[in-house]
Amino acid sequence: MDAIEMYINELMEKSTPDCPAWNIEKLLLGEKSDWNYIDGCMIKAILEMYAITKDSRYFEFADAFIDHRVREDGTIDGYDVNELNIDNINAGKTLFELYDLTGKEKYRKAIDLIYSQIGMMPRTEEGNFWHKNIYPNQVWLDGLYMCQPFYMEYETRFHEKKNCGDIYSQFANVKQCMSDSETGLYYHAYDSKREMFWCDKVTGLSQNFWLRALGWYSMALLDTMDKADSSDVAEVSNMKEAFLGLINAMLKYQDESGMWYQVVNLGGMDKNYLETSGSAIFSYAILKGVRLGYLPESYAQYGKKAFLGICDRYLHLEEGNMSLGGICLVAGLGGQNRRNGTFDYYMSEPIVKDDAKGVGPFLLAYTEMVRTGWTYLS
């Protein structure tokens, strides 16, 4: 077992479904964990570890974690469909895999329950889901990852592709409304009504290019394409073009360390820092994109460089245990804290270690590195 697998096993040993060691937001608040995208990211990564190692510990941990939340009738402890929070769909992706592995009917029922939220989500005038009911008329890049891969898998597996056109349309709208023609990057969020204090009153866009949001979007494109039906040739080709364009844009800003900065295009600015979660996401997205044929083989070097850069800078021993640092805890727009999306705002959010928003993508990137034959020798 290499050092990274030891690190993941340490986190698993310290975690319970109600108190996972990687959910730093809940730990800082002293709250019990519930159904949330953070745990969903981590369990998805643990299932990916099972897929490549066939070590039953990973499967058993993931199954026990999700089983603890899902009741026999398919309802989920800590999940309310009527909250209309797009983030809460993300953890549903684990249910497809666990249903296939276990055959538990309650997982199939829970999949249907989460899918029912999609039909209830309010939409912008362009047709995209609001990020949350409490953020009316707003599309955030994060939300594409939280919903669309689940949405696509449901449509192709259980719904005869009836709403796949809706999925492709939402991605097309994001490219049209949220991309920047000069840099090729995408802004964090868009207010279709141009009413929020953080948006440009002409374009509706927020001010900056936040690394992790761009990362979530890259994974949204990649993982949705991965679940799409191969017969949707033109639609998938458009998504592939958007994915390649985003990766090409990001490579222009890749630091010599292999990582990317918290605010991507302002690497020389005081306080800006090389951030782990977004860098790990792009490592994963590039390596998986190459493996699936969406990117040229030559791009693998950039994904590997990002992963090794994270290891060099932020993965180290602390009191005898491995720890992963450099993770932005959270960033958003609006809300009770009046988050305004300025450069100073993105610099003000806490930087933490061992949070699943960094550890999950790092572990996903690790599984892609292992698929290339790489081993961690430190």
VEXDREN-2710 file (C-alpha; in Angstrom, 1 decimal):
% VEXDREN-2710
k/r/px/py/pz
1/MET/0.0/0.0/0.0
2/ASP/1.5/3.4/-1.0
3/ALA/1.4/6.5/1.2
4/ILE/-1.6/8.0/-0.5
5/GLU/-3.7/4.9/0.1
6/MET/-2.5/5.0/3.7
7/TYR/-3.7/8.6/3.9
8/ILE/-7.2/7.7/2.6
9/ASN/-7.4/4.8/4.9
10/GLU/-6.5/7.0/7.9
11/LEU/-9.3/9.4/6.9
12/MET/-11.8/6.5/6.6
13/GLU/-10.8/5.1/10.0
14/LYS/-11.4/8.4/11.6
15/SER/-14.8/8.9/10.0
16/THR/-18.4/7.9/10.7
17/PRO/-21.4/8.8/8.5
18/ASP/-22.5/11.3/11.1
19/CYS/-19.0/12.7/11.6
20/PRO/-16.7/12.3/8.6
21/ALA/-13.2/13.6/9.1
22/TRP/-13.2/15.2/5.7
23/ASN/-16.2/17.4/6.1
24/ILE/-14.4/20.4/7.6
25/GLU/-17.4/22.8/7.3
26/LYS/-19.6/20.5/9.5
27/LEU/-16.7/19.9/12.0
28/LEU/-16.1/23.7/12.4
29/LEU/-19.8/24.2/13.0
30/GLY/-19.9/21.3/15.4
31/GLU/-22.8/19.9/13.4
32/LYS/-23.8/16.3/12.5
33/SER/-23.3/15.6/8.8
34/ASP/-26.3/15.1/6.6
35/TRP/-27.0/14.5/2.9
36/ASN/-24.5/16.9/1.1
37/TYR/-22.3/17.3/-1.9
38/ILE/-19.1/17.3/0.1
39/ASP/-19.6/13.7/1.4
40/GLY/-20.9/12.8/-2.1
41/CYS/-17.5/13.9/-3.6
42/MET/-15.6/11.8/-1.1
43/ILE/-17.8/8.6/-1.4
44/LYS/-17.6/8.9/-5.2
45/ALA/-13.8/8.9/-5.0
46/ILE/-13.8/6.0/-2.6
47/LEU/-15.9/4.0/-5.0
48/GLU/-13.5/4.9/-7.7
49/MET/-10.7/3.5/-5.5
50/TYR/-12.7/0.3/-5.2
51/ALA/-13.1/0.2/-9.0
52/ILE/-9.3/0.2/-9.6
53/THR/-8.1/-1.8/-6.6
54/LYS/-11.0/-4.2/-6.0
55/ASP/-10.2/-3.8/-2.3
56/SER/-13.4/-4.6/-0.5
57/ARG/-12.7/-2.1/2.3
58/TYR/-13.5/0.8/-0.1
59/PHE/-16.8/-0.7/-1.3
60/GLU/-17.9/-1.7/2.3
61/PHE/-17.1/1.7/3.6
62/ALA/-19.0/3.5/0.8
63/ASP/-22.0/1.2/1.1
64/ALA/-22.2/1.6/4.9
65/PHE/-21.9/5.3/4.6
66/ILE/-24.7/5.7/2.1
67/ASP/-26.8/2.9/3.6
68/HIS/-26.8/4.9/6.9
69/ARG/-28.6/7.7/5.2
70/VAL/-31.1/5.9/2.9
71/ARG/-34.2/4.4/4.5
72/GLU/-36.0/1.3/3.2
73/ASP/-38.6/3.4/1.4
74/GLY/-36.0/5.4/-0.4
75/THR/-36.3/8.6/1.6
76/ILE/-33.0/10.0/2.7
77/ASP/-32.1/11.3/6.2
78/GLY/-31.1/15.0/5.9
79/TYR/-32.4/15.5/2.4
80/ASP/-35.4/17.6/1.5
81/VAL/-36.5/17.7/-2.1
82/ASN/-38.4/20.9/-1.5
83/GLU/-35.2/22.8/-0.5
84/LEU/-34.5/22.9/-4.2
85/ASN/-30.8/23.0/-3.7
86/ILE/-28.9/21.8/-6.8
87/ASP/-25.9/20.8/-4.6
88/ASN/-27.9/18.0/-3.0
89/ILE/-28.2/16.1/-6.2
90/ASN/-24.5/15.4/-6.4
91/ALA/-24.4/12.7/-3.8
92/GLY/-27.1/10.8/-5.8
93/LYS/-24.4/9.7/-8.3
94/THR/-23.1/7.3/-5.7
95/LEU/-26.5/5.5/-5.7
96/PHE/-26.3/4.3/-9.3
97/GLU/-23.0/2.6/-8.5
98/LEU/-24.1/1.2/-5.2
99/TYR/-27.4/-0.1/-6.7
100/ASP/-25.4/-2.0/-9.3
101/LEU/-23.0/-3.4/-6.8
102/THR/-25.6/-4.3/-4.1
103/GLY/-29.0/-4.6/-5.8
104/LYS/-30.5/-2.8/-2.8
105/GLU/-34.0/-1.7/-3.9
106/LYS/-33.9/1.3/-1.5
107/TYR/-31.1/2.8/-3.6
108/ARG/-33.2/2.6/-6.7
109/LYS/-36.0/4.3/-4.9
110/ALA/-33.6/7.0/-3.6
111/ILE/-32.5/7.6/-7.2
112/ASP/-36.1/8.3/-8.2
113/LEU/-36.6/10.6/-5.2
114/ILE/-33.5/12.7/-6.1
115/TYR/-34.6/12.7/-9.8
116/SER/-38.0/14.2/-8.7
117/GLN/-36.1/17.3/-7.6
118/ILE/-34.9/17.9/-11.1
119/GLY/-38.5/18.2/-12.3
120/MET/-39.2/20.8/-9.6
121/MET/-36.2/23.0/-10.1
122/PRO/-37.0/26.6/-11.1
123/ARG/-35.2/27.9/-14.2
124/THR/-33.8/31.0/-15.6
125/GLU/-35.4/32.6/-18.7
126/GLU/-32.7/30.8/-20.8
127/GLY/-33.9/27.4/-19.3
128/ASN/-31.1/26.7/-16.8
129/PHE/-31.7/25.5/-13.3
130/TRP/-31.3/28.0/-10.6
131/HIS/-28.4/27.2/-8.3
132/LYS/-30.7/27.1/-5.3
133/ASN/-34.1/28.3/-4.5
134/ILE/-32.5/30.9/-2.2
135/TYR/-30.5/32.2/-5.2
136/PRO/-33.2/33.0/-7.7
137/ASN/-32.3/33.4/-11.4
138/GLN/-28.7/32.5/-10.8
139/VAL/-26.5/29.9/-12.6
140/TRP/-23.2/29.0/-10.9
141/LEU/-20.6/26.8/-12.7
142/ASP/-20.6/24.6/-9.6
143/GLY/-24.2/23.6/-10.2
144/LEU/-23.5/22.0/-13.6
145/TYR/-21.3/19.4/-11.9
146/MET/-23.7/19.0/-9.0
147/CYS/-26.7/18.0/-11.2
148/GLN/-25.9/17.3/-14.9
149/PRO/-23.9/14.0/-14.6
150/PHE/-26.7/12.5/-12.4
151/TYR/-29.4/13.9/-14.7
152/MET/-27.7/12.4/-17.8
153/GLU/-27.2/9.0/-16.1
154/TYR/-30.8/8.8/-15.1
155/GLU/-32.0/9.8/-18.6
156/THR/-29.9/7.2/-20.4
157/ARG/-30.5/4.4/-17.9
158/PHE/-34.0/4.8/-16.8
159/HIS/-35.9/7.4/-18.9
160/GLU/-35.2/6.5/-22.5
161/LYS/-33.2/9.8/-23.0
162/LYS/-36.4/11.8/-22.9
163/ASN/-34.8/14.9/-21.5
164/CYS/-31.2/14.7/-22.8
165/GLY/-31.9/17.7/-25.1
166/ASP/-32.5/19.7/-21.9
167/ILE/-29.1/18.8/-20.6
168/TYR/-27.3/19.7/-23.8
169/SER/-29.2/23.0/-24.0
170/GLN/-28.2/23.9/-20.4
171/PHE/-24.5/23.4/-21.3
172/ALA/-24.9/25.4/-24.5
173/ASN/-26.5/28.3/-22.5
174/VAL/-23.5/28.3/-20.1
175/LYS/-21.1/28.6/-22.9
176/GLN/-23.0/31.4/-24.5
177/CYS/-23.7/33.4/-21.3
178/MET/-20.8/32.7/-19.0
179/SER/-17.6/32.3/-21.2
180/ASP/-15.1/35.1/-21.7
181/SER/-14.1/35.4/-25.4
182/GLU/-10.7/37.0/-24.5
183/THR/-9.4/34.3/-22.1
184/GLY/-11.5/31.3/-22.9
185/LEU/-12.4/31.0/-19.2
186/TYR/-15.8/31.1/-17.6
187/TYR/-17.1/33.4/-14.9
188/HIS/-18.2/31.9/-11.6
189/ALA/-21.8/32.9/-11.8
190/TYR/-24.5/34.6/-13.9
191/ASP/-27.7/36.4/-12.8
192/SER/-30.1/36.2/-15.7
193/LYS/-32.1/39.2/-14.2
194/ARG/-29.0/41.4/-13.7
195/GLU/-30.3/42.3/-10.2
196/MET/-27.7/40.9/-7.7
197/PHE/-25.2/43.3/-6.2
198/TRP/-22.3/41.2/-7.3
199/CYS/-23.1/41.1/-11.0
200/ASP/-22.3/43.3/-14.0
201/LYS/-25.6/45.1/-14.8
202/VAL/-25.0/44.6/-18.6
203/THR/-23.8/41.0/-18.7
204/GLY/-25.2/39.6/-15.5
205/LEU/-21.8/38.0/-14.8
206/SER/-19.8/37.9/-11.6
207/GLN/-16.3/39.5/-11.6
208/ASN/-13.7/36.8/-11.5
209/PHE/-12.6/33.3/-12.6
210/TRP/-12.6/31.1/-9.5
211/LEU/-10.5/28.0/-9.9
212/ARG/-12.7/25.4/-8.3
213/ALA/-15.8/26.6/-10.1
214/LEU/-14.0/26.2/-13.4
215/GLY/-12.9/22.8/-12.2
216/TRP/-16.4/21.7/-11.3
217/TYR/-17.5/22.8/-14.8
218/SER/-14.7/20.8/-16.5
219/MET/-15.9/17.7/-14.5
220/ALA/-19.5/18.5/-15.4
221/LEU/-18.6/18.4/-19.1
222/LEU/-16.4/15.3/-18.8
223/ASP/-18.6/13.2/-16.6
224/THR/-21.8/14.1/-18.4
225/MET/-20.2/13.2/-21.8
226/ASP/-19.1/9.9/-20.1
227/LYS/-22.8/9.1/-19.3
228/ALA/-24.3/10.3/-22.6
229/ASP/-25.6/8.0/-25.3
230/SER/-23.0/7.6/-28.1
231/SER/-25.8/8.1/-30.7
232/ASP/-26.0/11.8/-29.7
233/VAL/-23.1/12.5/-32.0
234/ALA/-23.6/16.2/-32.7
235/GLU/-24.5/17.1/-29.1
236/VAL/-21.6/15.3/-27.6
237/SER/-19.3/16.8/-30.2
238/ASN/-20.3/20.3/-29.0
239/MET/-19.6/19.4/-25.4
240/LYS/-16.2/17.9/-26.4
241/GLU/-15.4/21.1/-28.2
242/ALA/-16.3/23.1/-25.1
243/PHE/-14.2/20.8/-22.9
244/LEU/-11.2/21.0/-25.1
245/GLY/-11.6/24.8/-25.3
246/LEU/-11.7/25.1/-21.5
247/ILE/-8.7/22.9/-21.0
248/ASN/-6.7/24.8/-23.6
249/ALA/-7.6/28.1/-21.8
250/MET/-6.6/26.7/-18.4
251/LEU/-3.2/25.4/-19.7
252/LYS/-2.2/29.0/-20.5
253/TYR/-2.4/29.7/-16.8
254/GLN/-0.8/26.6/-15.4
255/ASP/2.0/27.5/-13.0
256/GLU/5.5/26.1/-13.4
257/SER/4.7/24.1/-10.2
258/GLY/1.9/22.3/-12.2
259/MET/-0.9/23.9/-10.1
260/TRP/-3.3/26.8/-10.7
261/TYR/-4.0/29.9/-8.7
262/GLN/-7.2/30.5/-6.7
263/VAL/-8.1/33.4/-9.0
264/VAL/-6.9/31.8/-12.2
265/ASN/-5.7/34.7/-14.3
266/LEU/-4.2/36.8/-11.6
267/GLY/-1.3/34.7/-10.5
268/GLY/1.0/37.6/-9.8
269/MET/-1.4/39.4/-7.5
270/ASP/-0.5/39.7/-3.8
271/LYS/-2.3/37.1/-1.6
272/ASN/-3.3/34.9/-4.6
273/TYR/-2.2/31.3/-3.9
274/LEU/-1.8/27.9/-5.6
275/GLU/-5.0/26.1/-4.6
276/THR/-5.3/22.3/-4.2
277/SER/-8.9/21.4/-4.9
278/GLY/-9.2/23.1/-8.3
279/SER/-5.7/21.9/-9.3
280/ALA/-6.7/18.4/-8.4
281/ILE/-9.9/18.6/-10.3
282/PHE/-8.0/19.7/-13.5
283/SER/-5.5/17.0/-13.0
284/TYR/-8.3/14.5/-12.9
285/ALA/-10.2/16.1/-15.8
286/ILE/-7.2/16.2/-18.0
287/LEU/-6.0/12.6/-17.3
288/LYS/-9.5/11.2/-17.6
289/GLY/-10.1/13.3/-20.7
290/VAL/-7.1/11.7/-22.3
291/ARG/-8.1/8.2/-21.2
292/LEU/-11.6/8.6/-22.8
293/GLY/-10.2/10.1/-26.0
294/TYR/-11.6/13.7/-25.5
295/LEU/-8.1/15.1/-25.3
296/PRO/-4.9/14.3/-27.2
297/GLU/-2.5/11.9/-25.6
298/SER/0.1/14.6/-25.2
299/TYR/-2.1/16.4/-22.7
300/ALA/-1.5/13.7/-20.1
301/GLN/1.8/15.4/-19.1
302/TYR/-0.1/18.5/-17.9
303/GLY/-2.4/16.4/-15.7
304/LYS/0.5/14.5/-14.2
305/LYS/2.4/17.7/-13.6
306/ALA/-0.6/19.1/-11.7
307/PHE/-0.9/16.0/-9.5
308/LEU/2.8/15.9/-8.7
309/GLY/2.8/19.6/-8.0
310/ILE/0.1/19.1/-5.4
311/CYS/2.1/16.3/-3.8
312/ASP/5.2/18.4/-3.7
313/ARG/3.6/21.5/-2.2
314/TYR/0.8/20.3/0.0
315/LEU/0.9/16.6/0.8
316/HIS/3.1/16.0/3.8
317/LEU/3.4/14.3/7.2
318/GLU/1.9/16.0/10.2
319/GLU/2.4/14.3/13.6
320/GLY/3.0/11.0/11.9
321/ASN/0.0/11.2/9.6
322/MET/-0.4/12.3/6.0
323/SER/-2.2/15.6/5.5
324/LEU/-3.3/17.5/2.4
325/GLY/-3.3/21.3/2.6
326/GLY/-4.0/24.3/0.5
327/ILE/-7.7/23.8/0.1
328/CYS/-10.1/26.7/-0.1
329/LEU/-12.9/25.8/2.3
330/VAL/-15.8/27.5/0.5
331/ALA/-16.5/30.3/-1.9
332/GLY/-19.8/31.6/-3.3
333/LEU/-21.8/34.8/-4.1
334/GLY/-24.4/36.6/-2.2
335/GLY/-26.0/35.0/0.8
336/GLN/-26.1/36.3/4.4
337/ASN/-22.4/37.3/4.2
338/ARG/-23.0/39.5/1.1
339/ARG/-20.2/37.7/-0.8
340/ASN/-19.4/40.1/-3.6
341/GLY/-17.0/38.0/-5.9
342/THR/-14.1/40.5/-5.8
343/PHE/-10.5/39.3/-5.8
344/ASP/-10.2/40.3/-2.1
345/TYR/-13.3/38.2/-1.4
346/TYR/-11.8/35.0/-2.9
347/MET/-8.6/35.7/-0.8
348/SER/-10.6/36.1/2.4
349/GLU/-12.1/32.6/2.5
350/PRO/-10.4/30.1/4.9
351/ILE/-7.6/27.8/3.6
352/VAL/-7.9/24.4/5.3
353/LYS/-6.4/20.9/5.1
354/ASP/-8.0/17.4/4.6
355/ASP/-11.4/18.8/3.4
356/ALA/-13.2/16.5/0.9
357/LYS/-13.6/19.3/-1.7
358/GLY/-9.8/18.9/-2.1
359/VAL/-9.3/15.3/-1.0
360/GLY/-12.0/13.9/-3.2
361/PRO/-10.7/15.4/-6.4
362/PHE/-7.1/14.5/-5.4
363/LEU/-8.2/10.9/-4.9
364/LEU/-9.9/10.9/-8.3
365/ALA/-6.8/12.3/-9.9
366/TYR/-4.8/9.6/-8.0
367/THR/-7.0/6.9/-9.5
368/GLU/-6.3/8.3/-13.0
369/MET/-2.5/8.4/-12.2
370/VAL/-2.7/4.7/-11.2
371/ARG/-4.4/3.8/-14.4
372/THR/-1.3/5.2/-16.2
373/GLY/0.9/2.8/-14.3
374/TRP/2.3/5.5/-11.9
375/THR/3.0/4.7/-8.2
376/TYR/3.6/7.0/-5.3
377/LEU/7.0/6.2/-3.9
378/SER/7.5/8.9/-1.2
END
